[in-house]
Amino acid sequence: MLMEKEREQLIEYGKKLVDTDLTKGTGGNLSIYDRQNGHVAITPSGIDFYKIQKADITILNLNGEVIEGETVPSSEWQMHLKEYQERDDIDAIIHAHTVYATVLSVLHEPLPASHYMIAVAGKDVRVAQYATYGSKELAETSFEAMKDRKAVFLANHGLLAGSYNLANTFNIIEEIEYCSKIYCIAKSIGNPVILPDEEMSLMAKKFENYGQVK
């Protein structure tokens, strides 16, 4: 079985998305890229995260061809592969239907530097132009909007994040959802104060060695 360890991680973090209320049912998808072998392990389409087995994980190459697996891969496989094809700093991706990030995506409203923790993804989070889920167009628009960032809002859809491993990608999903919640609540009371670019640049440097998972 190819990428057995990675399959286990995808199952683990898929369950964590549900347990932490970052998604519901089958909403969202996860993948890991084995850069050495050019293989991508991705969660299947339409299977509850708590019911996914290791054999349900599909292994693709960067052309989208199935290397191993009998299940249909996530409908968003093109969106995942586009990031792996074009970027050398992303080896794991999570897409989730989180509540507050999706609220902002429905409003087509970017998340500005209203909280310093947004720096885990960049100085802000942009909104990708709307495209039908599972389409090549969505892969293109999400890639463009996530350039120089580690997260992007998919218009009228949800949140996408990527990093060098699954643990850090999950952390970005958590932090951006938290910051989105704070921003939405703050907007309901008044006008959030936005941190200057200089402070967010400083945060980016500080976060280079932030946390325990490397």
N, C-alpha and C positions, 0 to 999 in steps of 0.2 A: 504494500500500500504506500503510494507516494505521499510525502508531506504529512506523515501520521501525527507528528507533534503539532504541526500547524492546524490540522483538522481539530485536534483537541482544544486548541486555543480559541478557534472560531466558535466552537460549541460553548465553551466557558463564557466568552464575552457576549455571545448572543443571549445567553441566560441572564447575564448581568444587565444588559440593556432593559430586559423585562423587569427584573427584580428592583431596579432603581427608577422605574417609571419613565425611562427614556424612550420607550416605544411600546407598542401593543401588538399582541398576536404575531403576525408574520411581517409587520411593517418594518422595513429596513433590510440591510444586508451588510455583510462583512467579508473582507478578503485579506490575504497575505501573499506577498510576492517573494518568491525564492529567486533572487537576482542571479545567483550563481548558475542555476539550471534553467532559468527563464520560464518557470512554472508559477501559476497563480492558483491558489486554493480559494474557492469562493462558496458561500452558502447557497443552498438550493432555493428555487422559487416556490413560494406557497406552502412551506412546511413550518409549523409552529416551532419557535426556537427551543422549546422544551422537548420537542419530539425529534429533533435532528440527530441522526447517528453519524458516526465517522464515514460510513460508506455513502452517505447522502451528499457529502461535500464533493463538488466537482473540481477537477484539475484541468486548467486551460493553459494554452501557451499564449504569447502576446498577440497572436493573430486571431485569437478567439476560438481556436480549434480545441475540441475536447481530447485531452490526453488520457484521462482516467475518470470514470464515473458513469452512472446510468441515469441519474436524475437530471432534470432541467436546471441549469444554473440560474442564479438570480437574473431577473429581467434587466437589471442595471449593469450587467457585465461589461458593456461597452464603456460606461462611465468609469468603472474601476480601471480597465485596461488602458484607457487614454492617459490617466495619471501616471501609470507605471511606464508607459511608452515614452512619455515626454519629460518626466522628472526623475532625478537621481537621489532625491532626499525623501522619497515616500516609498515605503515597503509594506504598508498596511493601511487599509481604508475602512471606515465605518460610515454608513448612511443610516440615519435614524429619523423617525417621525416624532421628534421631541415637540412639546407643546408650545413653549414660548418662542423658540427659534422659528417654528412654523408659523406662529402668529405674525412675526416680522416678515417672513417670506410671503405671506398672503398680502400683507400691506406693501410689499416690494420696498421695504424700508431696511437699509443697511444698519448694522450695529456699530455705532461709533465708539470711540475710546472713552466710554463712560465709566469704566472700571479697569484698573490696571491688569487684571487677570485676562483680559481680552488679548493681551500680548502673547499668550500661548499659541494664538492663531495668526497674529500679525497686529498691525496698528488698528485694524478694524475688520469687519466681516462684510464683504460685498454680497449683493444679490445677483445670482445668475439669471439671465433672460429666460423667460418661461419656454419650456419645450416639453413635449409629451414624454411621460415616463418610459424608460426602456429604449429610447430612441438614440440614434447617432447624434442627432442635433443636441440633445441634452448632454451627452458626453462632451461635445464641443463647447457649449455655452458654460457648463460648470468648470471645465478646464480653464477657459479664458478668465472667468471671474475669480478663480482660486490662484491665479498666478501671484507669486510672492506672498502667499498666504498658506495657512494650514487648514482653513475651514472656509466654507461658502454656504450661503442660503440658496436653496433651489426654489425659485419662485413658485408659490402656491403648492408647495410640496414638502420640504423638510430641510434637514441639515446634513452636510457632507464634510468629513474631516479626514486628514491623512497625516501620517508621521512615519518615523523609522521603525516602529514596532506597534503591535496592537495595544499594549498597555498605555503607551503615550497617546495613541489615537483616541482611545476611550477617555483618557483624561481631558483631551481637548473637547470632546463631545460634552462631557460633564460640565466643564468650566464655561463653555460658550452657552450652553443651555441656562446655567445659573446666571450669567451676565445678561442674557436675554430677558430672563425673568425680572431681574433687578431693574433693567432699563424700561420694560413695559410698565412696571409698577410706578417707577419714578415719573414716567411720562403721564401717568394718570393723575399725578399730584401737581406737577409743575414741569419745568424745563431742565433736564439733566445738564450738569456742567461737564463739558468734554475736556479730557486731558490733552495737553499740547503734544505735537509730534515728537518734540525733544524728550518728553517724559516716556513716551511709548518706545522710543529708540533705546532709552536707558533700560526699560523693562525687558526689551528683547535681548539685550546683552546679559542682564542678570539671569534671565531664564535659560540661557545656554547651559548652565550647570545646575538648574533647579530640579529638585526631586531625586528619587532614589533609583528609578528604573532607567537604565541606559542601554 
